[in-house]
Amino acid sequence: MGTPDPVRRSERARTAVLESTIDLCRADGFARMTIEGIAERAGVSKKTIYRWWSSKGEVLLEALAGRAEIAAAFPDSGDLVRDMCAQTMSVVELLSPQETSPYASLVAEGQRDPALSAAIRTRLVDPFIARFDERMHSAVAARELPASVDLGVAVDLFYGPIYHRLVFGLGLPDGPQLETRVRHVVAALRSGGVPRPPAG
Amino acid sequence: MGTPDPVRRSERARTAVLESTIDLCRADGFARMTIEGIAERAGVSKKTIYRWWSSKGEVLLEALAGRAEIAAAFPDSGDLVRDMCAQTMSVVELLSPQETSPYASLVAEGQRDPALSAAIRTRLVDPFIARFDERMHSAVAARELPASVDLGVAVDLFYGPIYHRLVFGLGLPDGPQLETRVRHVVAALRSGGVPRPPAG
């Protein structure tokens, strides 16, 4: 009502910083982005940013943690192949185009900064895997997967192809390529793998 | 015979630079390593290094290209599961421990530097995939895999789990974890994936 509202002003500053970080990362790339540049674009002081975060990697993680909710959505239509095609495609979209994707920059930066990597696991990866596991349990309940399914194998096989292609710049998979991979992974999980030879 | 031999001296300097790069990368990490530090340790001038390479990433790639031959060896005992367990383990060993592995640093740096990434593909990834494809063809000839096997799917599924765990610091797979994944992948490739529903 005309009185200053520091809480709301602070919230506006936070939002401006996070949005400016995404914009700058996309425009200039993570390496060229600076805290100074973010502050200038957001109309706040560097001190304000450093009050909340200790590095540009941490600001970017915070900016993406909200948006990455999209990729942590696991559709459950009762058709595991279709749902995992849609889910893995949403991850590919987050990472595309690789050259300017803020999420791809965050993944790369995490490999150079163990503290940031730990924060990424806590904020993004662990909640993602928890929702993934829920979707797999639902597939077991629907008898689309055996109860003995190895969830660690499942997450590595569904998402491994994306990150294998990402780290070597081999081109992220398109829809048909993802579908072929998802169909192979579902077959693998149903089979439980080729059997070990009998002992002795 | 007592006369100076510039070719041999130059070769010794090259070797000293490449070995110093691996040592420094392992000791200090890629981020803290400098061309100046490499020159000092190798007993050459910075100018000598810049005559051959344009960045510390390029020096590291050259230093690893020789050693990575080890991981590009594809045993062919006639037992695909056993051979791929050994092969993927040799890749895990190159990347271990992740915090100080020069190869893991190179993979991370490639994601920030498109020119280095292209050089990594030419020097390391393309020859690796060519040998991988040969091993898969041999498995087809031995009727361990169907002739219709999709080699792009195969390479993504065999190596994806390693790189998925690498990029998120989830801990590289140990021997039993690799074997479980390899057994799943071989089952997937034999099945060709769960079938698409008939059109119409």
Chai-1 contact restraints between the chains, C-beta under 6 A:
chainA,res_idxA,chainB,res_idxB,connection_type,confidence,min_distance_angstrom,max_distance_angstrom,comment,restraint_id
A,A31,B,R112,contact,1.0,0.0,6.0,A-B,restraint_1
A,V107,B,V167,contact,1.0,0.0,6.0,A-B,restraint_2
A,A108,B,Q111,contact,1.0,0.0,6.0,A-B,restraint_3
A,A108,B,R112,contact,1.0,0.0,6.0,A-B,restraint_4
A,Q111,B,A108,contact,1.0,0.0,6.0,A-B,restraint_5
A,R112,B,A31,contact,1.0,0.0,6.0,A-B,restraint_6
A,R112,B,A108,contact,1.0,0.0,6.0,A-B,restraint_7
A,S117,B,G169,contact,1.0,0.0,6.0,A-B,restraint_8
A,V125,B,F168,contact,1.0,0.0,6.0,A-B,restraint_9
A,V153,B,T180,contact,1.0,0.0,6.0,A-B,restraint_10
A,V153,B,R181,contact,1.0,0.0,6.0,A-B,restraint_11
A,V153,B,H184,contact,1.0,0.0,6.0,A-B,restraint_12
A,D156,B,P161,contact,1.0,0.0,6.0,A-B,restraint_13
A,D156,B,H164,contact,1.0,0.0,6.0,A-B,restraint_14
A,Y159,B,H164,contact,1.0,0.0,6.0,A-B,restraint_15
A,G160,B,G160,contact,1.0,0.0,6.0,A-B,restraint_16
A,G160,B,P161,contact,1.0,0.0,6.0,A-B,restraint_17
A,G160,B,H164,contact,1.0,0.0,6.0,A-B,restraint_18
A,P161,B,D156,contact,1.0,0.0,6.0,A-B,restraint_19
A,P161,B,G160,contact,1.0,0.0,6.0,A-B,restraint_20
A,Y163,B,Y163,contact,1.0,0.0,6.0,A-B,restraint_21
A,Y163,B,H164,contact,1.0,0.0,6.0,A-B,restraint_22
A,Y163,B,V167,contact,1.0,0.0,6.0,A-B,restraint_23
A,H164,B,D156,contact,1.0,0.0,6.0,A-B,restraint_24
A,H164,B,Y159,contact,1.0,0.0,6.0,A-B,restraint_25
A,H164,B,G160,contact,1.0,0.0,6.0,A-B,restraint_26
A,H164,B,Y163,contact,1.0,0.0,6.0,A-B,restraint_27
A,V167,B,V107,contact,1.0,0.0,6.0,A-B,restraint_28
A,V167,B,Y163,contact,1.0,0.0,6.0,A-B,restraint_29
A,F168,B,V125,contact,1.0,0.0,6.0,A-B,restraint_30
A,G169,B,S117,contact,1.0,0.0,6.0,A-B,restraint_31
A,T180,B,V153,contact,1.0,0.0,6.0,A-B,restraint_32
A,R181,B,V153,contact,1.0,0.0,6.0,A-B,restraint_33
A,R183,B,G193,contact,1.0,0.0,6.0,A-B,restraint_34
A,R183,B,V194,contact,1.0,0.0,6.0,A-B,restraint_35
A,H184,B,V153,contact,1.0,0.0,6.0,A-B,restraint_36
A,H184,B,A188,contact,1.0,0.0,6.0,A-B,restraint_37
A,H184,B,G193,contact,1.0,0.0,6.0,A-B,restraint_38
A,V186,B,V194,contact,1.0,0.0,6.0,A-B,restraint_39
A,A187,B,A188,contact,1.0,0.0,6.0,A-B,restraint_40
A,A187,B,S191,contact,1.0,0.0,6.0,A-B,restraint_41
A,A187,B,G193,contact,1.0,0.0,6.0,A-B,restraint_42
A,A187,B,V194,contact,1.0,0.0,6.0,A-B,restraint_43
A,A188,B,H184,contact,1.0,0.0,6.0,A-B,restraint_44
A,A188,B,A187,contact,1.0,0.0,6.0,A-B,restraint_45
A,A188,B,A188,contact,1.0,0.0,6.0,A-B,restraint_46
A,S191,B,A187,contact,1.0,0.0,6.0,A-B,restraint_47
A,G193,B,R183,contact,1.0,0.0,6.0,A-B,restraint_48
A,G193,B,H184,contact,1.0,0.0,6.0,A-B,restraint_49
A,G193,B,A187,contact,1.0,0.0,6.0,A-B,restraint_50
A,V194,B,R183,contact,1.0,0.0,6.0,A-B,restraint_51
A,V194,B,V186,contact,1.0,0.0,6.0,A-B,restraint_52
A,V194,B,A187,contact,1.0,0.0,6.0,A-B,restraint_53
